Amino acid sequence: MLRLSGTKLPCLPIFNLTWTADLEYFEGPLVSHITNGRGSDYIKYWADIENDINRWMIARVSVDSIARLMDRVESLDNVLPARCQDDFVYFVDASPSVPLDVQLVMLEQIPQEYLPDRDAFLRPSAKSRRAGL
């Protein structure tokens, strides 16, 4: 995994996360819509793997951006990081769903390798996984 230029955190500072929908899936979720207890919407984006540790990018975005992704009006690279509602994202290294490392990374410090490919649209089948939109 690539070295991140971020700030290590003791835990993910987003509480009461709830899965809403998998937006992209291949042998497991790659892009998911999650919410917190305060009604904020996030994209959980798979970024990397090493051994059994998965690296996820978690970014706060608008529900409108998520709907536009699902309707294939917006590509993933136009949402991450351009439409993030914060100046940072979280990277979480987890094995299997147990957080091992959490870092806050400023948008301009996200490694290019962890950003979605240009014009990366969700597959049309993602619409069938909608939940709550």
C-alpha positions in Angstrom: 0.0 0.0 0.0 1.1 3.5 -0.7 2.3 5.7 2.1 -0.3 8.4 3.0 0.6 12.0 3.9 -2.1 12.5 6.4 -2.8 12.8 10.1 -3.2 9.5 12.0 -6.4 9.4 14.1 -7.2 7.1 17.0 -10.5 6.1 15.4 -12.8 7.1 12.6 -14.6 10.3 13.9 -17.9 9.5 12.1 -20.4 7.8 14.4 -23.4 5.7 13.8 -22.5 4.8 10.3 -25.2 2.9 8.4 -24.9 1.1 5.1 -27.5 2.4 2.6 -26.5 0.8 -0.8 -23.6 -0.7 -2.7 -23.2 1.5 -5.8 -20.5 -0.8 -7.4 -19.9 -4.4 -6.6 -17.5 -7.0 -7.8 -16.8 -10.0 -5.5 -17.6 -7.5 -2.7 -18.5 -3.8 -2.5 -16.2 -1.4 -4.2 -18.3 1.8 -3.8 -21.0 2.1 -1.1 -23.3 4.8 0.1 -23.3 5.2 3.9 -24.9 7.7 6.2 -24.3 8.8 9.8 -26.7 9.5 12.6 -26.8 13.2 11.7 -28.0 12.6 8.1 -24.7 13.2 6.3 -24.0 11.1 3.2 -20.7 9.5 2.5 -19.1 7.4 -0.2 -17.0 4.5 0.9 -14.6 3.8 -2.0 -12.2 0.8 -2.1 -8.7 2.1 -2.8 -6.2 -0.7 -2.2 -5.4 -4.1 -0.7 -2.3 -5.7 0.8 -2.5 -9.2 2.2 -5.9 -9.2 4.0 -6.0 -5.5 4.7 -8.3 -3.3 2.6 -7.9 0.4 2.3 -11.0 2.5 2.0 -11.5 6.2 1.3 -14.5 7.7 3.0 -15.7 11.1 1.7 -18.7 13.2 2.7 -20.7 14.1 -0.4 -24.2 15.3 -1.1 -27.1 12.9 -1.6 -27.6 14.7 -5.0 -24.0 13.7 -6.0 -24.8 10.1 -5.1 -28.1 10.1 -7.1 -26.2 11.6 -10.1 -23.6 8.8 -9.9 -26.3 6.2 -9.8 -28.2 7.8 -12.7 -24.9 7.9 -14.7 -25.1 11.7 -15.1 -21.9 12.1 -13.1 -18.7 10.0 -13.3 -17.0 8.9 -10.1 -13.9 11.0 -10.8 -16.1 14.1 -10.9 -17.4 13.3 -7.4 -14.1 12.1 -5.8 -12.6 14.4 -4.8 -14.2 17.4 -6.7 -17.6 17.2 -5.0 -16.4 16.3 -1.5 -18.1 18.5 1.1 -14.9 18.7 3.2 -11.3 19.6 2.4 -10.3 16.1 3.5 -11.2 12.5 3.3 -10.6 9.6 5.6 -8.6 6.5 4.7 -9.3 3.5 6.8 -7.2 0.3 6.7 -9.3 -2.6 7.8 -9.1 -6.4 8.1 -11.9 -7.7 7.5 -14.0 -4.7 8.8 -11.9 -4.2 11.9 -10.3 -0.7 11.6 -6.5 -1.0 12.0 -5.4 2.5 10.9 -7.3 5.7 10.2 -5.9 8.8 8.6 -7.3 12.2 7.7 -5.9 13.2 4.3 -6.3 16.6 2.7 -7.8 16.4 -0.8 -4.7 17.6 -2.5 -2.6 15.0 -0.7 -4.7 12.0 -2.0 -2.3 9.8 -4.1 -3.2 9.9 -7.7 -3.3 6.1 -7.7 -6.2 6.2 -5.2 -8.4 8.5 -7.3 -11.0 7.0 -9.7 -10.1 6.7 -13.3 -11.2 9.5 -15.7 -14.8 9.1 -16.8 -15.4 6.2 -14.4 -19.1 5.7 -14.5 -20.9 3.2 -12.3 -22.3 0.2 -14.1 -26.0 0.4 -15.0 -26.8 -2.5 -12.7 -26.0 -0.3 -9.7 -29.5 1.1 -9.9 -30.9 -2.2 -8.8 -29.0 -1.9 -5.5 -30.7 1.5 -4.6 -31.8 1.7 -1.0 -33.4 4.9 0.3 -32.8 7.3 -2.6 
